[in-house]
Amino acid sequence: MMGLTMNIEIHDAALAARIQRQIQATGSGSAEETLLRLLETQEEQDRWFLANREAIDAKIRRGIAQLDRGEGIPEDQLDAYLAERKAQPE
């Protein structure tokens, strides 16, 4: 589709501002370049998700099974647990 021209109108001021901020943050030369980068990033994330879907689903099933066995963390203890995990060196 060489030579295809597409004009896009953005009527949402907040969205237009987000695109403008993205242009500035990335040093892109244009909205077109910014949108291309965003699409490439999204496509890469989609490819990663599809490639790892089986492992992700297995982890979700394992977590649900743990919850079903009562192995979950009570909600009132969750913030402290996460803070402790975050503080541990990797």
N, C-alpha and C positions, 0 to 999 in steps of 0.2 A: 504494500500500500504506500508506495513512495509518493510523495507530493500531497498527501492527505492533509488538509487544513481543518483544524477544529478550534472553534471559539468557545470558550467556557465563560459563562457569567456566574459570578458568585454574589448572591443576594444577601447572604448571612454575614453581617459585619464582623462577628466574632471569628468565623471561619477565615475570612479574608485577613484578619489580623494575625491569626495563627500561621497562615501561609507566609505572610510578610515577616513574622518573627523567625520562621524556619529559613527563609531566604537569607536573613541577616546572620543567623546563628551558623549556617553552613557556608556562608560566603558564596552562595550560588549567584550566578549572573542573572537568573530569571526565574519566574514562577515555573516555567517549563522544566528547567533543570532541577528545581526543587521537587516537583512532582515526579520526575523520572527517578530521582534518588529514593523518594518515599516508596514508589512502586517496587523498585529493586529490593529495598529492605523488606517490604511486606512479602514479596515473592520468595525471598530467601527464608523468612520465618515460616512461610507455608510449606516450603520444601523440607525444612528441618522437622516441622511437626509431623508431616506425612512419613518421613523416614524414621521417626521415633515414636510413632503413635502406639505401636504394640507395647513398648516398654512403659510408656506413660499410662496406658490403660491397665497394665499389670500393677503398677504402683498404686493407682487409684483403687483397684480391687483389693490389694493388700491392706490399704488404709481402711477401707470399709469393713473388711473382715476384722481388723483390730478393734474398730469401734464397736462392731457387733459383739465382740468378746469382752467389752468393757475396758479395753486397754487405752482408751482415749484420755486426754488431759482435761480435767474439769475446767469449765470456762473461767471461773474465778482464779485459776492458777495459770492460765495460758500466757498472760503478759509476762509474768515472772519467768516462766519456762523459756519463752522466746528470747527474753533479755539475756538469760543465762547462756543459751545456745549461741547467741550473737557475740557474746563476750569471749567465748572459747576460741583459741587459735585453731586455724584450719589444719 
